[in-house]
Each structure stands twice: as structure tokens, then as C-alpha cells.
């Protein structure tokens, strides 16, 4: 069934968070930009962040999950609003992914210049993407230093694209599916 690691590979117990990070860098994930907002004194303030923790949870009802650091200001806004938009990025969206992977002040600046539409079901921002979803809060689970938020999909759509954007070994890559 399994093989012993090659002589040049590290094995053993998890001694530091970086050990797990090193292994998880070998796992390719999709990339998306998640948006939410807060209403400050009657003024809506949008927020967005790049994530690679999107997971399908259930088809009936339609549920997905995202994970955020427990101390995330974005998570605080999302939990207050209980609504978010997800833009699943294609291979041509690396610039968008990089813009919203930056510190909050730079992400806020990018929101003023990056084109987006307001979702009709949640009022969150949706960027041009291979697929999109609008979600409403269903549940959450505190897991270590993160919170997994589960949302019910209340709106969605897909755009025909050929190459998704993936995150692997600490960088963005285009996945080129085999030709049919």
C-alpha cells in the first residue's frame, strides 16, 4: 500500500507549524477572491481577500466552507454581515489574486480601482471569474487558529474558461487541462 519515504525526505512528528506548511505546499488548490462588507454609520464599506481554502460541503442543500485566521478583520466583517461573495479565479486572473493577497490597506485601495459587480442576492462584490457564488451564513467551526465558516449558496454562475488558477508550492500557476 504505502512506501517508505526516500532517504532524502524528512519524516517524523510535527514539531512546528512550518512542518505542516511545508507538506501542504505540495497540495494544489484553486484560488478565489472572497468579498464581504460592513455598514459603518449608514455607509457600506466593502472588503475582499484572496483565499485558497474553498471547499464544497454539500449539494443538497448547497453548502461551501472557507477558513480564515481567528484574528482576521475580514472574518469579523463576514461574521457580522453573514454574507459573502466568492469569485473563483481563472488562469488569467493572477493579478487580481495578487492584489487581494496583500495587506488590508492595499486591498482596500485595490477595491477602488478593480472592476466588480454587486451581487443581487447578498450585496457583496463579484469579480470577473471562472465561477462565482453568493453565500449566506449557515454555521461555523473553530478549529485551532482558524474559523471554518459554512455558507449556503444563494446565487451562482459559471463562465466558460479553459485554465483555472491554482496555488502550489507557494506560487500561482495556470492549470492547462488536457485537450479532449
N, C-alpha and C positions, 0 to 999 in steps of 0.2 A: 504494500500500500504506500507507505511513505519511505523516503530515502533519507539517510543521514546527510546533514549539510556537508558541503565540500570543505576541505581543510582550511580554505581562506575565509570562510564565513564565520561570523560571530554567533555564538549560541549561549543560552543561559537565561537567567532570571532577568526580569525588567528591573533595572537599577535606577533609571532616571526617565523622566518624560521624553527626553530626546531619543531613548531607545525605541519607544513605540512610534515616535515621529519618523525615525529612520526606516522602520518597516512599512509604515503606512505610505511613505513616499513611493513605494513600489505598486500602489493600488491606484489605477486611473479612475478619475471621477469626472462627471460632467461639471460644467461651470454655469452659474446663473447669477443674475443681479436681483436682489430682493429689495422691495421698497415698502415703506410704511409712512406714517405721518403722525404729527401731533398737532392738536389745536391749541395754540397759545393766544389767549385773550381774543378769541374770535378769528385769529389768523392761522391758516393751515401752513405748517412747515413740514415739507417732505424730507425724507431721508432714504438713502439707498446704500447697499453694501454688497460686495461680491462674496459669494459663498460656494462651497462645493459639497455641502452636506445634505442636499435634497434627496429624499427617499420616498418612494411610493409605499404607502402603508396599507391601503385598502381600495378596492374598486367599487364596492357597494357597502357602505356609502363611499364616495370618492374622498380619500384622505391622503395627505402627504405630510412629511415631517421635515423640519430644519433644526439644526443645532447651533446655538450661539453661546459664547462665553457668558458665564453668570453675571459678570460685571459690565456687560455691553450696554451702552446707552441706546443703541439700536433696539436691543431686546426690550429695554424699558419702554420705549415708544410703542413697539409692537404689542406688548402685553397690555398697555393702556388702550390702544386703538382697537386691538383684537381683529385687525385686518391687515393683509399684506398682498403684494403682487409679486409674482415670480416671472422673470424673463430668462428663459433657457437659451444660452448663447450658442451661436454657430461659429464655425471656424474663422469667419471674417470679423468677429467681434472682440478680438483680443484687446484693442484699445479701450473699449467700453469696460471690459473686465478689469483692466489695469487702473482705470480712473476711479472705480469704486472699491478697489482693494487698498486704497491709500488711507491715511488718517482722516478723521471726521471732517476737519476744516477743509481739506482738499476735496473730499467727496461732496460737501455742501456747495463748493464752488462749481464743481462739475455739473451739479443739478441745474445750475442757472444757464448752462450752455449746451447740455446734451439733450437732443430732442426726445420727448416721451409723450405718451398719451395717458390720459386719466382713465382708469378702468371704470366701466359703468356700474359694476357690482360692488366695488369697495372704495372707490375714490383714490386708490393707490396708483402709482406711476407704473406704466408698462413701456419697456423699450423695444425697439425693433429686434426681433429674436426669432429663433427657430420654433419656439413654442412659448406660450405664456399661460399663466393661471392666476386667478384671483382667489384668495382664501380667507375664510373666517375662522377664528379661534375655536378649537374643539377641546383641547386638553394640553397639558404639558407634564414633563417628567424631569425632575432634577437628577442629573447623572454626573457625579464628580464635579468638575469645574465648569460644566456646561448645563444648559437647559435645552431639552428637546421639545420643540413646540409642534403640536399636531394641529393641522388645519383642514377644514372641509373645503373642497374645491367648489366654488360657486360660479365660476366662469372660466373658460379656457379656449385656446385656439392653437393652431399649428400653421406654420409657413413652410413650404417645400424648400429645404436646403439640403445640400449634399454632404457637408462635412461639419460635424459638431466640434465645438471647442472642448478640449479635455485638459485636466490638470494632472501632471505626472512628474515625479521626481523634482518637485519644487518649481515647475515651469508650465507655461501654457503651450499646447500643441494642437494641431489640427488632426483629426482622425479622418482618414480617407477610406470610406467603405469600399469593399471590392465591387467591381463593376459586374452587373447582372448579365 
